[in-house]
């Protein structure tokens, strides 16, 4: 849940991203070499998957990553979908002592993560047992307008359902489309998220009146759409009766340096761990001391949400043919581990090419064969002689190129930069913004303000997410959020980090 300036919308729905940077991001921490494993080894796995809106946000920037890590550690989670990480996903992983994180997907993990070449920026693989994977999606659905608040103020069921179908269902639909593709391949899928919407399991005839705003049963469309897509609500699978076990996750009694920002907000279960192809065997809630229905408490408690963790048994799947790098933005001189899999291939070649400027130029090759290609193998390359620019890694197997993966190289310490395609636009023209060396976090965004305004204080006029672009071009036009068209005047566009208001770069322009 976010405050007054909540910006959460369907991932990528408000911006058009072009050029090579579309969907790119820095993802997954550099890790120790992964020894190749035979795909058939140890198929049965037990994994704990958690969901945590930790709220290291612009509203509470002093919350330390160490306190978030403490809550995660208490849960016993193996992998966590995070929202409102405030650009501190690497710091959270470091505080946990975990090697793996994905800033694009906002995930921290004790287990290896593999950023897929063809994931459309909507999932990552988790190695749940040697050589076997599951897919993990992580979402943060829009917070405005919040249905239980609407009901408290007198809205009818029809009015609430109309908002849910217009705002939240479209936001989760791309993830469900991608999940169905994964399910069809026999790959287990987890979907974590702050839905900013209750579950249809919890608003029934039996629960009417248990909460002040629970005035009538309601088939909440977002959770219904997820389960119709083939997912299971892990908490309700373990605790099927919402009367005896409500499982409330929001709001909390925050106990870290803050009064209760949402003290009077409607209480409900809006944080979920959904699964397909895995069997939920336990589910717990971690929160503040004295909170109802929690398994463990942490004091001080940092967030306005509680953490949900579910335990599953599953048989991981053999991953598809792939090649990937853990960081999509690499500083020159940083070791670059390349992970790969090509089941059934007798031999293969990893090729790294620089894509710009001019024609592609090979900067490194390495031959792999035998069992290296059967499981998940990793080879590490030195980048000390690589010039800044756009690159891709290819896995060529049996004279084919079955998999490619893009990444970017920058000089150490190079800051992000943005510039508009023109210093002047006509009224009604889209504002086209070029992004360079952005961190590629999922909720990085561009905000247009009056010339020189402070984003921490002033209201934005228009905005759109960068869709995790590192290098790319974003068009803020009639489908962007906010005022359209912008009237004549002087403006500044800011590159702002991870759903916060921290400025990474700025560019001035004028509309005539």
Secondary structure as the mmCIF struct_conf table of DSSP 4:
data_model
#
loop_
_struct_conf.conf_type_id
_struct_conf.id
_struct_conf.beg_label_comp_id
_struct_conf.beg_label_asym_id
_struct_conf.beg_label_seq_id
_struct_conf.end_label_comp_id
_struct_conf.end_label_asym_id
_struct_conf.end_label_seq_id
TURN_TY1_P TURN_TY1_P1 UNK A 4 UNK A 5
BEND BEND1 UNK A 10 UNK A 10
TURN_TY1_P TURN_TY1_P2 UNK A 11 UNK A 14
STRN STRN1 UNK A 16 UNK A 18
BEND BEND2 UNK A 19 UNK A 19
TURN_TY1_P TURN_TY1_P3 UNK A 20 UNK A 23
STRN STRN2 UNK A 27 UNK A 27
BEND BEND3 UNK A 28 UNK A 28
BEND BEND4 UNK A 32 UNK A 32
HELX_LH_PP_P HELX_LH_PP_P1 UNK A 33 UNK A 36
TURN_TY1_P TURN_TY1_P4 UNK A 39 UNK A 42
STRN STRN3 UNK A 44 UNK A 53
BEND BEND5 UNK A 57 UNK A 57
HELX_RH_3T_P HELX_RH_3T_P1 UNK A 58 UNK A 60
TURN_TY1_P TURN_TY1_P5 UNK A 61 UNK A 62
HELX_RH_AL_P HELX_RH_AL_P1 UNK A 65 UNK A 75
TURN_TY1_P TURN_TY1_P6 UNK A 76 UNK A 76
BEND BEND6 UNK A 78 UNK A 78
STRN STRN4 UNK A 79 UNK A 83
TURN_TY1_P TURN_TY1_P7 UNK A 86 UNK A 87
HELX_RH_AL_P HELX_RH_AL_P2 UNK A 89 UNK A 96
TURN_TY1_P TURN_TY1_P8 UNK A 97 UNK A 97
BEND BEND7 UNK A 99 UNK A 99
STRN STRN5 UNK A 100 UNK A 102
TURN_TY1_P TURN_TY1_P9 UNK A 103 UNK A 106
STRN STRN6 UNK A 107 UNK A 109
BEND BEND8 UNK A 110 UNK A 111
STRN STRN7 UNK A 113 UNK A 114
TURN_TY1_P TURN_TY1_P10 UNK A 117 UNK A 118
BEND BEND9 UNK A 119 UNK A 119
TURN_TY1_P TURN_TY1_P11 UNK A 120 UNK A 121
BEND BEND10 UNK A 122 UNK A 122
STRN STRN8 UNK A 124 UNK A 129
TURN_TY1_P TURN_TY1_P12 UNK A 130 UNK A 131
STRN STRN9 UNK A 132 UNK A 140
BEND BEND11 UNK A 144 UNK A 145
HELX_RH_AL_P HELX_RH_AL_P3 UNK A 147 UNK A 152
TURN_TY1_P TURN_TY1_P13 UNK A 153 UNK A 154
HELX_RH_AL_P HELX_RH_AL_P4 UNK A 157 UNK A 184
TURN_TY1_P TURN_TY1_P14 UNK A 185 UNK A 186
STRN STRN10 UNK A 189 UNK A 194
BEND BEND12 UNK A 196 UNK A 197
TURN_TY1_P TURN_TY1_P15 UNK A 200 UNK A 202
BEND BEND13 UNK A 203 UNK A 204
TURN_TY1_P TURN_TY1_P16 UNK A 205 UNK A 209
BEND BEND14 UNK A 210 UNK A 211
TURN_TY1_P TURN_TY1_P17 UNK A 212 UNK A 213
BEND BEND15 UNK A 216 UNK A 216
HELX_RH_AL_P HELX_RH_AL_P5 UNK A 221 UNK A 228
TURN_TY1_P TURN_TY1_P18 UNK A 229 UNK A 230
STRN STRN11 UNK A 232 UNK A 233
HELX_RH_AL_P HELX_RH_AL_P6 UNK A 234 UNK A 238
TURN_TY1_P TURN_TY1_P19 UNK A 242 UNK A 244
STRN STRN12 UNK A 250 UNK A 250
BEND BEND16 UNK A 251 UNK A 251
BEND BEND17 UNK A 256 UNK A 257
TURN_TY1_P TURN_TY1_P20 UNK A 261 UNK A 264
BEND BEND18 UNK A 265 UNK A 265
HELX_LH_PP_P HELX_LH_PP_P2 UNK A 266 UNK A 267
STRN STRN13 UNK A 268 UNK A 268
STRN STRN14 UNK A 271 UNK A 276
BEND BEND19 UNK A 277 UNK A 278
STRN STRN15 UNK A 279 UNK A 287
BEND BEND20 UNK A 288 UNK A 288
TURN_TY1_P TURN_TY1_P21 UNK A 289 UNK A 290
TURN_TY1_P TURN_TY1_P22 UNK A 292 UNK A 293
BEND BEND21 UNK A 295 UNK A 295
STRN STRN16 UNK A 296 UNK A 297
BEND BEND22 UNK A 299 UNK A 300
BEND BEND23 UNK A 304 UNK A 304
STRN STRN17 UNK A 305 UNK A 305
STRN STRN18 UNK A 307 UNK A 315
STRN STRN19 UNK A 317 UNK A 317
HELX_LH_PP_P HELX_LH_PP_P3 UNK A 318 UNK A 320
BEND BEND24 UNK A 321 UNK A 321
STRN STRN20 UNK A 322 UNK A 325
BEND BEND25 UNK A 326 UNK A 326
BEND BEND26 UNK A 328 UNK A 328
STRN STRN21 UNK A 329 UNK A 331
TURN_TY1_P TURN_TY1_P23 UNK A 332 UNK A 333
BEND BEND27 UNK A 334 UNK A 334
STRN STRN22 UNK A 336 UNK A 341
TURN_TY1_P TURN_TY1_P24 UNK A 343 UNK A 344
BEND BEND28 UNK A 346 UNK A 346
STRN STRN23 UNK A 347 UNK A 354
BEND BEND29 UNK A 356 UNK A 359
STRN STRN24 UNK A 361 UNK A 369
HELX_RH_3T_P HELX_RH_3T_P2 UNK A 370 UNK A 373
TURN_TY1_P TURN_TY1_P25 UNK A 374 UNK A 374
BEND BEND30 UNK A 375 UNK A 375
STRN STRN25 UNK A 377 UNK A 381
TURN_TY1_P TURN_TY1_P26 UNK A 384 UNK A 385
HELX_LH_PP_P HELX_LH_PP_P4 UNK A 386 UNK A 387
BEND BEND31 UNK A 388 UNK A 388
STRN STRN26 UNK A 389 UNK A 397
TURN_TY1_P TURN_TY1_P27 UNK A 398 UNK A 399
STRN STRN27 UNK A 400 UNK A 410
TURN_TY1_P TURN_TY1_P28 UNK A 412 UNK A 413
HELX_LH_PP_P HELX_LH_PP_P5 UNK A 414 UNK A 416
STRN STRN28 UNK A 417 UNK A 420
BEND BEND32 UNK A 421 UNK A 421
BEND BEND33 UNK A 423 UNK A 423
STRN STRN29 UNK A 424 UNK A 425
TURN_TY1_P TURN_TY1_P29 UNK A 427 UNK A 428
STRN STRN30 UNK A 431 UNK A 436
BEND BEND34 UNK A 437 UNK A 437
TURN_TY1_P TURN_TY1_P30 UNK A 442 UNK A 443
STRN STRN31 UNK A 445 UNK A 450
TURN_TY1_P TURN_TY1_P31 UNK A 451 UNK A 452
TURN_TY1_P TURN_TY1_P32 UNK A 455 UNK A 457
BEND BEND35 UNK A 458 UNK A 458
HELX_LH_PP_P HELX_LH_PP_P6 UNK A 459 UNK A 460
BEND BEND36 UNK A 461 UNK A 461
STRN STRN32 UNK A 462 UNK A 465
TURN_TY1_P TURN_TY1_P33 UNK A 467 UNK A 468
BEND BEND37 UNK A 470 UNK A 471
STRN STRN33 UNK A 472 UNK A 476
BEND BEND38 UNK A 477 UNK A 477
TURN_TY1_P TURN_TY1_P34 UNK A 478 UNK A 479
BEND BEND39 UNK A 480 UNK A 480
STRN STRN34 UNK A 481 UNK A 482
BEND BEND40 UNK A 484 UNK A 485
HELX_LH_PP_P HELX_LH_PP_P7 UNK A 486 UNK A 487
BEND BEND41 UNK A 488 UNK A 488
STRN STRN35 UNK A 489 UNK A 496
TURN_TY1_P TURN_TY1_P35 UNK A 498 UNK A 499
BEND BEND42 UNK A 500 UNK A 500
STRN STRN36 UNK A 503 UNK A 511
#
